[in-house]
Amino acid sequence: MRRVVVERKLAHLHGYLHDLEALVPLDPLLRQAQHYAIERLLQLLCEAAADITLQILRDRGVAPPESYRAVFERVRDLGLMPADLAAEMIRACGMRNVIVHLYDTLDMRRILAAVDTAPSLYRRFAAWALQHLPQ
């Protein structure tokens, strides 16, 4: 059952990636006009990735961590995810927290720049997740 859940969540992740990649060619002013869509897609990408990773951990009998950061720290510490990918996922989900919870003033330049970097990060994540699909 977990495999089906992970595959479904991966399909959602790929859909979010497709939508974000459509924004890559936009010039800075058009990206600025789409900032709410960008913020939401970054949020959804992080949440999908964390949910997928939680399912992978549960499949291995690991108790679910309390935060998105802890999810990626746990897979790193267990040797399931390369440290560099885990660090990038932690940073990406940190941005998600700022967007969702408005902890601080949004750095719109950083958010808009994520349009260029997030697709490759989440494609790397998806490739990792496919290698760790629950049985």
N, C-alpha and C positions, 0 to 999 in steps of 0.2 A: 504494500500500500504506500509506503513512504516513497518508493521509486516513482510511482504515478504522481504523487504530490510534487516531488522534485522536478520531474519532467514538465508538469504543468507550470510550475513557477519559472522554470527555465524558458518556456515558451513566452511567458509574460515578459521576462527580462529581455528577450530578443525583440519583442514588440516595442518596449521602451527604448531600446538601443536604436531601432529603426527610426523611431520618431525623433530621437535626439540627433542622430546623424543627419537628418533632413535639415537641421538648423546649422550644421557646420559651415555651409557655404555663405551664410548670411554675413553681411558687413556689420560692423559694431553697432550702428544705429538700429538696424533691423533686429539684431540680437537683443538690444536693450528693449525694444518694443515687445519682444517675446519672453521677457524675463520671468513672468509667472509660469509659463509653460516649461521653461528651463529649470526653474526651481522645483516644480512638481516632478519632472522627469528624474532629476537627480535624487529626490526623495524616494521615488518609486524604485529606482535602480538599487539604492542602498537597502531598502526594505526587502526587496526580492532576494538580493544576495544574502542578507543576514538570515532570512527565512530558509533559504536553500541550505545554508551552512548549518543551521540548527537541525534540520532534518538529517543531514549527514552525521552530525554529532550524536543525535538520538539513535540513529541506526547502529552506532558503535557503543551504545549504552552509556554515553556521557550525559550527565545531568545538564539541562539547559542553563547557560550563563545568563546573568541578569541584564546585560547591556549589549548593544551592538559591538562596542569596543571589545568586551570580554569574549564575545563569540569568536572574533577573529584572533584574539590573543590565544584562546584555547586551541583552535586548530593549528596555530603556529607552534604552540608549546607541545602539542602532541606529535609534531612532525608531519602533520597532514598537509599543511600549506607552507610554501616557501615564505621565509621571513619578509622578503621584499614585497611580495604580493599582499601579505597580511598587513604590513605597515601602510601600504597604499589604500587598502580597504578601510583601515581604521581612520585614515585622514578623510577619505570620501564620506564615510558615515559621520565623521565629526562635522563636516560641512552640512550634512543632512540635519543634524541636531540643531545647528545654528539657524538653519532655514525654518525648521518646524517649530522650534521652541522660542525663537527670537531671543536667544541668550544675549546677543550682542547686536550691534549694528551690522547689517549685511554688507559685506565687501562685494559690491556688484561686479567689480572688475574680476575678482576671483571666481565668482559664480559663472559669469559669462565666459571666462577663459576655460572653465571646466568642460564646455562644449567640445573643445579641441582634444582634451585628454581623457575624459570619461569613457568614450567609446572603446578605446584600446584597453583601458583598465578592465572594464566589464566584459570585454571579449576574452581577456586572459582569465578572468574569474570564471566565466562560463566554460572555458576549456578545462580548467581545474575541476569544476563541479562535475563535468561529464566523466572525468576519470575516477570520481569518488561516488558515483551513483549508488544509492542503497540497493541491496540485492532484493 
